[in-house]
Amino acid sequence: MPRVSTIARYAFAVWLVVLASVLRPALAPGLQPLPYATFFVAVVLTGFVAGPGPTVLAFVLGYFCANWFFIEPVHVILRYPVAALPSPSSNDNFVFWGRGWRPLQIEAGAGFSRSQRRPRR
C-alpha cells in the first residue's frame, strides 16, 4: 500500500468534518437529539483511513463545529458564565484541582501499612 502524505491525511480529516457539517442540516429532523452523530461518523472514518493524528484533529473540529452551528444557543462556544467554571478556590472541584485526594491517600497508606504487619498470636 502506498504511503500517503501527512498533509493529505490531515486534509482528509478536515474534509470529512466539513462534509459532516454540510450533511447535518439535511438530517436535522431525525438527528435533533444527537448533534454529534455525523461528526462521530467523520471521526471514526478518519481513524480508519488517516491515523491517530488526523483523528484527534477531526474530533476537535467536529466538537467545535457542532457547538457553533447545531447546539442551542448557536454561534456560542462558551455557554456558561466564567464564574460557573471550576476554580482553585472552590471546594466542590477536587477532581480538577486535587482537593480532597490527600485524605484519601493517607487512608490508603495507613490501611496498606496495617496489612503488612504480622498477625497477633
Beta strands, then each sheet from edge to edge (+ up, - down):
end
